[in-house]
Amino acid sequence: MKQANILITGATGHIGTTLAKQLSAQGVPFRALVRNADNNTQTIAALPGAEIVTGDFNDAGSLANALLGIEKAFLLTNSSEQAEQLQINFVEAAIRSGLPHIVKLSQLHASAASPVRFLRYHAAVEAKIRWSGIPWTFLRPNLFMQGLMGFRDSIVHQGKFFATAGEAPISIVDTRDIAAIAAAALTTAGHEGRVYDITGPQSLTHTQLAAILSDALGKPVQYINVTDEQLLPALLQAGFPAWQAEGLIEDYAHYARGEAAAVSNAVAEVTGKPARDFAGFVKEYAPMFL
């Protein structure tokens, strides 16, 4: 197999792993940047065409090593308080390496003026990439369908899930479709300078999500709208760091304002396949909620 010229960062996370599996299935070799050799790394390493390189976003030397011979890089980190600086570190290393193309996973409505910290940091990194002169593609997905797995325990044991989205419709998207667009941007031409707003095929309220879940599972599932003051301690108790928990509160306020309702055709445009709908997602994942 030929040498990898694609680098995946965030390869052991959900989207990174999904992207790695899709590239491998297409026979496309890739290099995955990981911090250490944990179980998730072993999953990636076992994929045909995978090359593992260890490194740290705070270590310029390790980033330079990871970028050797790379023509396209997928940029993704956890949404932590350090994410903006870590991603900017990567962009600076990419400038020094002469990277020809960077594909960044951003977020729908990324903006420096946003009240949502996640949207501000994504906008800051996008601005750095634009300034760098490196050809780029920005992927801006909406709320993930797979995020529902975070409510799994309460759905299984209480038949309920909780959030602060109110009755605002959200064009939620399957992460496999996000990864498919990333794979296309990394393996085919014509994506430079493009911003892809990535959504599912329909906009649904959380109450509608609950109804679809109820039908698929054959048992009642109820969405409970709660206040920020009720949700924040629950997020902290669940183990989210304070910065991220507060950011999720801001994120859901953004959803509740109806700002994430628009539906795009990016999935079909880029992949040639229709975006997965929520009913299909629930049918596939139903055993996880029983």
Secondary structure, 3 states (H helix, E strand, C coil): CCCCCEEECCCCCHHHHHHHHHHHHCCCCEEEEECCCCHHHHHHHCCCCEEEEECCCCCHHHHHHHCCCCCEEEECCCCCCCHHHHHHHHHHHHHHHCCCEEEEECCCCCCCCCCCHHHHHHHHHHHHHHHHCCCEEEEEECCEHHHHHHHHHHHHHHCEEEECCCCCCECCECHHHHHHHHHHHHHCCCCCCEEEEECCCCCECHHHHHHHHHHHHCCCCEEEECCHHHHHHHHHHCCCCHHHHHHHHHHHHHHHCCCCCCCCCHHHHHHCCCCCCHHHHHHHHHHHHC
